[in-house]
Amino acid sequence: MSEILLLVEAKDGALDKKSLELMQGALGLGRQLGVATCAVVAGSDTARLAESAASFGLDKVYRLEHPLLAGFQPDAWVKGLEWLCGQVNPGIFLLSHSFVGKEVGPRLACRLNTALTTDCLGLSVDPGDGLLVRTKPIYGGNAIASLKCEGVPQMATVRKNAFEPVGEAQSASAIVEMVPDIGEDAIRVKSIKMVEQEVVELDKANVVISGGRGIEAKEDFDMLEALAAAMSKSHGNVMIGCSRPVVDKCWMSSDRQVGLTGTIIAPDTYIAVGISGAIQHLVGMIRSKKIVAINTDPGCNMFKVADYGVVGDYRDIIPALVKKLEEQR
Ligand SMILES: Cc1cc2nc3c(=O)[nH]c(=O)nc-3n(C[C@H](O)[C@H](O)[C@H](O)COP(=O)(O)OP(=O)(O)OC[C@H]3O[C@@H](n4cnc5c(N)ncnc54)[C@H](O)[C@@H]3O)c2cc1C
């Protein structure tokens, strides 16, 4: 098989953590298959990004440089990446299951006449036929499917936190500069307007305190905020998350939702308040190092996965916890 290729993404000018995770997954596949693992960095001023991507043990970093690739212009990126695939013929092409990956992946797969498996949790190689095996949740997260697909390159988008981020290597990879053939006529979107929005990155929190349908009123989230404030003095970055019914009620934005259709997180501590523990929620937080559940129902599913559980009404438990934390200061 020819090389494995992955698309690198940047955040605030630096390598996005999701790309480091993707590198870890891709390098593992490269070792199993005995093929080169390469990355592509696309943009109009990619020198620094390419250099940092080159320090993680990849065989090559393609620096796809073109004025039309500035920022993220999906039409141009699809065209540029299609051009690159024509040049290097990757056997496998991996993208993060991010805004960029979700926009570019399906369109690129269609242009390359191949299949794409989205939102993968794991990647491996079938030793029998050497094909890429992609695992992903199906039926609302009640089952995990293992899939192999026809078509080259074998394409997948991979969820964040599916792999540990790769560490820096001792030697730098080769950087190959390329200018793709992209005409102005490739761009159909004429302008993109950025909308100011609060950035919520639950996966960066040390502690996530989530409220569920058991929280009776929107104002009761103030209790969770008070607990977050008390804990943040000793536990670092503490953020508020929620289960889906809370988003459905428009009490919180969807970027605070934990679970299958929300964010997958693995904080040091996860505190589930009034959350029953439906499978679609559990898949989002089951990798937390310590799980604490507060629930009135002793038989609820959340207690089955919790390290610590308190049976009771959150309106009694949380103020008592806050008081205790304040006393300990
Ligand atoms: C395709 C699909 C995708 C989904 N994706 C997600 C997802 O990403 N994230 C997600 O969260 N859900 C998701 N869901 C919904 C999921 O199936 C559950 O419906 C949801 O997680 C339930 O949320 P909950 O635990 O807050 O509510 P409930 O299941 O209603 O649980 C409420 C809990 O609160 C407890 N409680 C009530 N009063 C109190 C009190 N005073 N003090 C303490 N405890 C109290 C109850 O005992 C109960 O256990 C998805 C569903 C589908 C079909």
The ligand as an SDF file (V2000), in Angstrom:
LIG
                    3D

 53 58  0  0  0  0  0  0  0  0999 V2000
  -29.1470    9.5120   18.6220 C   0  0  0  0  0  0  0  0  0  0  0  0
  -29.1690   10.0340   20.0260 C   0  0  0  0  0  0  0  0  0  0  0  0
  -28.1110   10.7960   20.4460 C   0  0  0  0  0  0  0  0  0  0  0  0
  -28.0980   11.2890   21.7630 C   0  0  0  0  0  0  0  0  0  0  0  0
  -27.0250   12.0330   22.1660 N   0  0  0  0  0  0  0  0  0  0  0  0
  -26.9810   12.4410   23.4460 C   0  0  0  0  0  0  0  0  0  0  0  0
  -25.8300   13.1550   23.9320 C   0  0  0  0  0  0  0  0  0  0  0  0
  -24.8910   13.4610   23.2110 O   0  0  0  0  0  0  0  0  0  0  0  0
  -25.8210   13.5190   25.2430 N   0  0  0  0  0  0  0  0  0  0  0  0
  -26.8560   13.2280   26.0880 C   0  0  0  0  0  0  0  0  0  0  0  0
  -26.7570   13.6070   27.2700 O   0  0  0  0  0  0  0  0  0  0  0  0
  -27.9340   12.5700   25.6530 N   0  0  0  0  0  0  0  0  0  0  0  0
  -28.0330   12.1880   24.3630 C   0  0  0  0  0  0  0  0  0  0  0  0
  -29.1310   11.5510   23.9280 N   0  0  0  0  0  0  0  0  0  0  0  0
  -30.2930   11.4570   24.8420 C   0  0  0  0  0  0  0  0  0  0  0  0
  -30.1740   10.2870   25.8190 C   0  0  0  0  0  0  0  0  0  0  0  0
  -30.7220    9.1210   25.2380 O   0  0  0  0  0  0  0  0  0  0  0  0
  -30.9430   10.5700   27.1170 C   0  0  0  0  0  0  0  0  0  0  0  0
  -32.2900   10.8650   26.8030 O   0  0  0  0  0  0  0  0  0  0  0  0
  -30.3860   11.7320   27.9120 C   0  0  0  0  0  0  0  0  0  0  0  0
  -28.9920   11.5750   28.1050 O   0  0  0  0  0  0  0  0  0  0  0  0
  -31.0730   11.7790   29.2690 C   0  0  0  0  0  0  0  0  0  0  0  0
  -30.6220   12.9140   29.9490 O   0  0  0  0  0  0  0  0  0  0  0  0
  -30.6980   12.9960   31.5060 P   0  0  0  0  0  0  0  0  0  0  0  0
  -29.9370   11.8800   32.1320 O   0  0  0  0  0  0  0  0  0  0  0  0
  -30.3380   14.3870   31.8900 O   0  0  0  0  0  0  0  0  0  0  0  0
  -32.2780   12.8400   31.7820 O   0  0  0  0  0  0  0  0  0  0  0  0
  -33.0750   11.6390   32.4540 P   0  0  0  0  0  0  0  0  0  0  0  0
  -32.7590   10.3570   31.8010 O   0  0  0  0  0  0  0  0  0  0  0  0
  -34.5000   12.0720   32.4690 O   0  0  0  0  0  0  0  0  0  0  0  0
  -32.5050   11.5840   33.9320 O   0  0  0  0  0  0  0  0  0  0  0  0
  -32.7590   12.5670   34.9000 C   0  0  0  0  0  0  0  0  0  0  0  0
  -32.1730   12.0670   36.1970 C   0  0  0  0  0  0  0  0  0  0  0  0
  -32.2980   13.0750   37.1780 O   0  0  0  0  0  0  0  0  0  0  0  0
  -32.5520   12.4370   38.4310 C   0  0  0  0  0  0  0  0  0  0  0  0
  -33.1670   13.4340   39.3120 N   0  0  0  0  0  0  0  0  0  0  0  0
  -34.4330   13.9390   39.2470 C   0  0  0  0  0  0  0  0  0  0  0  0
  -34.5960   14.8700   40.2050 N   0  0  0  0  0  0  0  0  0  0  0  0
  -33.4340   14.9620   40.8850 C   0  0  0  0  0  0  0  0  0  0  0  0
  -32.9920   15.7590   41.9830 C   0  0  0  0  0  0  0  0  0  0  0  0
  -33.7830   16.6770   42.5480 N   0  0  0  0  0  0  0  0  0  0  0  0
  -31.7180   15.5900   42.4240 N   0  0  0  0  0  0  0  0  0  0  0  0
  -30.8810   14.6780   41.8440 C   0  0  0  0  0  0  0  0  0  0  0  0
  -31.2630   13.8790   40.8140 N   0  0  0  0  0  0  0  0  0  0  0  0
  -32.5220   14.0520   40.3210 C   0  0  0  0  0  0  0  0  0  0  0  0
  -33.4620   11.2800   38.0670 C   0  0  0  0  0  0  0  0  0  0  0  0
  -33.4250   10.2730   39.0580 O   0  0  0  0  0  0  0  0  0  0  0  0
  -32.8630   10.8170   36.7420 C   0  0  0  0  0  0  0  0  0  0  0  0
  -31.9000    9.8100   36.9540 O   0  0  0  0  0  0  0  0  0  0  0  0
  -29.1720   11.0280   22.6400 C   0  0  0  0  0  0  0  0  0  0  0  0
  -30.2300   10.2540   22.1830 C   0  0  0  0  0  0  0  0  0  0  0  0
  -30.2350    9.7640   20.9010 C   0  0  0  0  0  0  0  0  0  0  0  0
  -31.3830    8.9110   20.4510 C   0  0  0  0  0  0  0  0  0  0  0  0
  1  2  1  0
  2  3  1  0
  2 52  2  0
  3  4  2  0
  4  5  1  0
  4 50  1  0
  5  6  2  0
  6  7  1  0
  6 13  1  0
  7  8  2  0
  7  9  1  0
  9 10  1  0
 10 11  2  0
 10 12  1  0
 12 13  2  0
 13 14  1  0
 14 15  1  0
 14 50  1  0
 15 16  1  0
 16 17  1  0
 16 18  1  0
 18 19  1  0
 18 20  1  0
 20 21  1  0
 20 22  1  0
 22 23  1  0
 23 24  1  0
 24 25  2  0
 24 26  1  0
 24 27  1  0
 27 28  1  0
 28 29  2  0
 28 30  1  0
 28 31  1  0
 31 32  1  0
 32 33  1  0
 33 34  1  0
 33 48  1  0
 34 35  1  0
 35 36  1  0
 35 46  1  0
 36 37  1  0
 36 45  1  0
 37 38  2  0
 38 39  1  0
 39 40  1  0
 39 45  2  0
 40 41  1  0
 40 42  2  0
 42 43  1  0
 43 44  2  0
 44 45  1  0
 46 47  1  0
 46 48  1  0
 48 49  1  0
 50 51  2  0
 51 52  1  0
 52 53  1  0
M  END
$$$$
